Structures are given as structure tokens and as C-alpha cells.
Amino acid sequence: MIRRLPALLLCALMACVGLGCGARAGAEAKAPPPDPLEYGESVVDGHRILAEDPSGSGRVVEVLGDLDGAEHVAVVVPGSGQTRDNFRANRANPGAVPLTNGRALYAAMRDRAPARATAVVVWLGYLPPQGYGPELAGIVRARRGAEALVRFTREVLPADAHVTLACHSYGTAVCGLAAAQADVADDVVALACPGMGVTDGDAIRARVWATRASDDWIRWVPSLRAGPVGLGADAMDPEFGAVRFDPGDISGHTQYYRPGSAALAATAAVAVGERAAVGGERP
């Protein structure tokens, strides 16, 4: 029951559109979005930062590897609850640390394709929802994140690189909306998807891959949209059109980047262009 508690809270939020959540989401939509990030590489305490903004919950974008010379680039897009403060460390939830997950993916990509030029960008370039509130059940922050992600991929990433968006939880809605635009990504990996912001996979202009642990509470979140509330279709739905692959022996909501896991290995294979190496149910 403990594992289901966050999902039950989300379900309640999704169900209360007519009781005020829709109005609150509408109010959020009228709030001004944050200013666009200014990108330019700098080194701070050994970290290669592409952009950073402390306002609000904070935004930070960090790169691992040689981005300019990369043949394959993976962009790690975290989900709700992520902030500038827990971007590099989180004792309470170590499996959800964006930079740690980015490093795990970068190592797995290099192990799989040591002769290829690869890079990983850990992109917390938007303000995710924090806590369990109406914003978590709403699409507004995902839309704003998607707009920022589209700008980043088009203006900052190498034009000829193979780009994979590796997205977790609420971040899958950000990625789905972004990849519905042209020239954003070649592949999208949806980890623990509550909804990708779109009605089905045909709306996404990239190959979509999806996985979810059997005991991940996110599976209880209704996949629907009602105005600004709801995150759209679930990539794990057989009708969505994603390639659904086995995550292996991971458990819960935050182990998808665990070193040695099948989920990480499959994500790395997609990110280095080895699609055929990923088993699963293809549409």
C-alpha cells in the first residue's frame, strides 16, 4: 500500500478537474514562464556546465564527454521533484539524482561502443513540478519544458549527431511533446512513463522505446488529458506504438539507470545507435 500512495494521490488529483484542479492549472498557465537559458560552456569545480539558473527550483545543464565531436548524444531529462540543489546528490533518493544517472548512462554507452564518439547531456533545463500537487497532474510545465528542450536540441547539439532523449517519469511528457516537433531527436526512451503529452506514438517524430518495472507505482496513474490536466497517452500501452522492452530485475520508480541493469543496457544500446540489440515487443 505504501508504494501505491503517491499514485493514489495523483489519481485523486486527476479526478478533481471539475473540483478546482482545472482552475488552478489554468492559473499556472497564466503565470510567466522562466526566461530562456543562455547556453555557453564553463567549468565549475570540475563540472562542465552549459547553463545554470538558481531562480525558482533551479535549472542546470551539464555535459559529459566531447559534445562538439560526438556522433551519438543522449540527453537525460529528469522528472518531478528534481531541483538545482539535488541535481548532483540526494541522500533521501539516490536513484533519482540526475547527474548520477547521466554518468551511469555515459559509462554504459562508452562500454558498449568504445570506438564511437559519445556524449551525454544531463538536462534539467526546465522547472519540474515539486511535491504532490495540481502541477504534477498538469501538462503546463511539460509544455514549457518541451519548448525549452526543442530550442536546446536545435540550437546547441551537433546538427549531424544521432540524438536520443532518455526521459524519466514526468520528463517523458516533456520529451514526448518536444519530439512531436521536427529535428529534435532520432530516438526517445521513456522510462516509467505516466503519459507522453500526446495522444499516441504517431504524434512523435522519433522512434519511441518504453519500459517500466512491474512494481513501479507510476503504472497506477491514469493516462488521460482533460484540458491542462493529465499527461496524455502512456507509452507502455500496446496501442501507443512504442517498442516495449524488459527492464530486467529493477524495482520501484528510480532504478532505471542502475549500473548493470537491463534497463540501462537497453537505453545505452539505443543511444549508440544499436537498435537491433534491444529486444522487446515491437509495434
URCOR-V119990 format. One record per residue. RES is the residue in one small letter. SS is DSSP state (H for helix, E for strand, C for the rest). PHI is phi as a letter, one per 20 degrees, with the letter a starting at -180 (none if undefined). PSI is psi in radians with two decimals (999 if undefined). Layout:
res->{RES | RES}
ss->{SS | SS}
phi->{PHI | PHI}
psi->{PSI | PSI}
This chain:
res->{m | i | r | r | l | p | a | l | l | l | c | a | l | m | a | c | v | g | l | g | c | g | a | r | a | g | a | e | a | k | a | p | p | p | d | p | l | e | y | g | e | s | v | v | d | g | h | r | i | l | a | e | d | p | s | g | s | g | r | v | v | e | v | l | g | d | l | d | g | a | e | h | v | a | v | v | v | p | g | s | g | q | t | r | d | n | f | r | a | n | r | a | n | p | g | a | v | p | l | t | n | g | r | a | l | y | a | a | m | r | d | r | a | p | a | r | a | t | a | v | v | v | w | l | g | y | l | p | p | q | g | y | g | p | e | l | a | g | i | v | r | a | r | r | g | a | e | a | l | v | r | f | t | r | e | v | l | p | a | d | a | h | v | t | l | a | c | h | s | y | g | t | a | v | c | g | l | a | a | a | q | a | d | v | a | d | d | v | v | a | l | a | c | p | g | m | g | v | t | d | g | d | a | i | r | a | r | v | w | a | t | r | a | s | d | d | w | i | r | w | v | p | s | l | r | a | g | p | v | g | l | g | a | d | a | m | d | p | e | f | g | a | v | r | f | d | p | g | d | i | s | g | h | t | q | y | y | r | p | g | s | a | a | l | a | a | t | a | a | v | a | v | g | e | r | a | a | v | g | g | e | r | p}
ss->{C | H | H | H | H | H | H | H | H | H | H | H | H | H | H | C | H | H | H | C | H | H | H | H | H | H | H | H | H | H | C | C | C | C | C | C | C | C | C | C | C | E | E | E | C | C | E | E | E | E | E | E | E | C | C | C | C | C | E | E | E | E | E | E | E | C | C | C | C | C | C | E | E | E | E | E | E | C | C | C | C | C | C | C | C | C | C | C | C | C | C | C | C | H | H | H | C | H | H | H | H | H | H | H | H | H | H | H | H | H | H | H | C | C | C | C | C | E | E | E | E | E | E | E | C | C | C | C | C | C | C | C | C | H | H | H | H | E | C | H | H | H | H | H | H | H | H | H | H | H | H | H | H | H | H | C | C | C | C | C | C | E | E | E | E | E | E | E | C | H | H | H | H | H | H | H | H | H | H | C | C | C | C | C | C | C | E | E | E | E | E | C | C | C | C | C | C | C | C | C | H | H | H | C | C | C | E | E | E | E | E | C | C | C | C | C | H | H | H | H | C | C | C | C | C | E | C | C | E | C | C | C | C | C | C | C | C | C | C | C | C | C | E | E | C | C | C | C | C | C | C | C | C | C | C | C | C | C | C | C | C | H | H | H | H | H | H | H | H | H | H | C | C | C | H | H | H | C | C | C | E | C | C}
phi->{none | f | f | e | g | g | f | f | f | f | f | f | f | f | e | d | g | f | d | p | f | f | f | f | f | f | f | f | f | e | f | f | f | f | f | g | f | d | e | r | f | b | d | c | l | n | e | e | e | e | a | b | b | e | f | m | f | n | c | b | c | c | d | c | n | e | f | f | e | f | e | c | c | d | d | e | d | f | d | f | n | e | c | f | f | d | f | d | a | b | f | f | b | f | f | d | f | g | f | g | f | f | f | f | f | f | f | f | f | f | f | f | c | f | e | e | e | c | b | c | d | e | d | d | e | c | d | f | f | d | m | d | b | g | f | f | e | d | e | f | f | f | f | f | f | f | g | f | f | g | f | f | f | f | d | d | f | g | f | d | e | f | d | d | e | d | c | c | l | g | f | f | f | g | f | f | f | f | f | f | e | f | l | d | b | e | c | c | d | d | d | l | f | e | q | d | n | c | e | a | f | f | f | e | e | a | f | d | c | b | b | b | f | f | d | f | f | f | f | e | f | f | e | b | c | c | m | e | d | o | d | n | f | e | f | e | f | g | f | f | o | e | e | e | d | f | f | n | e | f | c | m | d | c | d | f | d | f | g | n | e | f | f | f | f | f | f | f | f | f | f | e | n | d | g | f | f | e | f | p | e | e | f}
psi->{-0.59 | -0.72 | -0.50 | -0.22 | -0.88 | -0.68 | -0.69 | -0.64 | -0.73 | -0.73 | -0.72 | -0.70 | -0.73 | -0.55 | -0.21 | 0.48 | -0.79 | -0.05 | 0.22 | -0.34 | -0.67 | -0.69 | -0.70 | -0.66 | -0.64 | -0.65 | -0.68 | -0.66 | -0.51 | -0.30 | 2.47 | 2.43 | 2.84 | 2.75 | 2.57 | 2.49 | 2.58 | 2.08 | 2.39 | 2.20 | 2.39 | 2.72 | 2.13 | 1.99 | 0.68 | -0.05 | 2.33 | 1.78 | 2.27 | -0.52 | 2.63 | 2.43 | 2.07 | -0.13 | 2.63 | -2.41 | -0.14 | 2.54 | 2.52 | 2.43 | 2.12 | 2.53 | 2.50 | 2.16 | -3.10 | 1.69 | -0.77 | -0.61 | 0.17 | 2.38 | -0.57 | 2.21 | 2.23 | 2.34 | 1.97 | 2.09 | 1.86 | 2.98 | -2.65 | 2.70 | -0.12 | 2.42 | 2.99 | -0.56 | -0.58 | 0.31 | -0.59 | -0.22 | 2.48 | 1.69 | -0.63 | -0.49 | 1.21 | -0.45 | -0.22 | 0.18 | 2.04 | -0.83 | -0.69 | -0.76 | -0.69 | -0.71 | -0.67 | -0.74 | -0.71 | -0.76 | -0.73 | -0.65 | -0.73 | -0.67 | -0.67 | -0.64 | 1.22 | -0.41 | -0.12 | 2.60 | 2.02 | 2.74 | 2.68 | 2.32 | 2.16 | 1.90 | 1.65 | 1.12 | 0.26 | 3.03 | 1.71 | 2.83 | 2.59 | 2.32 | -2.95 | 1.69 | -3.10 | -0.56 | -0.58 | -0.53 | 0.07 | 2.78 | -0.14 | -0.87 | -0.55 | -0.71 | -0.78 | -0.69 | -0.70 | -0.74 | -0.75 | -0.63 | -0.69 | -0.82 | -0.76 | -0.86 | -0.63 | -0.60 | -0.38 | -0.66 | 2.66 | 2.34 | -0.53 | 0.17 | 2.63 | 2.09 | 2.25 | 2.24 | 2.07 | 1.90 | 2.48 | 2.32 | -2.18 | -0.50 | -0.38 | -0.53 | -0.69 | -0.82 | -0.70 | -0.77 | -0.68 | -0.82 | -0.06 | -0.21 | 2.72 | 2.70 | 0.71 | -0.86 | 2.73 | -0.61 | 2.60 | 2.17 | 2.03 | 1.93 | 2.13 | 0.96 | 2.21 | -0.15 | 2.44 | 0.24 | -0.16 | 3.00 | -0.54 | 3.04 | -0.38 | -0.38 | -0.26 | 2.24 | 0.93 | 2.82 | 2.29 | 2.33 | 2.46 | 2.54 | 2.76 | 2.36 | 2.57 | -0.46 | 0.31 | 2.16 | -0.30 | -0.34 | -0.30 | -0.14 | 2.20 | 2.37 | 1.66 | 2.96 | 2.36 | 1.63 | -2.27 | -0.04 | 2.39 | 2.63 | 0.21 | -2.84 | 2.55 | 2.23 | -0.33 | -0.14 | 2.22 | -0.46 | -0.20 | -0.71 | 0.16 | 2.78 | 2.03 | 2.12 | 2.76 | 2.21 | -0.12 | -2.51 | 0.35 | 2.80 | 2.56 | -2.75 | -0.16 | 0.36 | 0.24 | -0.38 | 0.31 | 2.18 | 2.35 | -0.12 | 2.71 | -0.59 | -0.79 | -0.72 | -0.74 | -0.71 | -0.74 | -0.68 | -0.78 | -0.75 | -0.46 | 0.21 | 0.25 | 1.10 | -0.68 | -0.34 | -0.20 | 2.03 | 3.08 | -3.07 | 1.95 | 2.50 | 999}
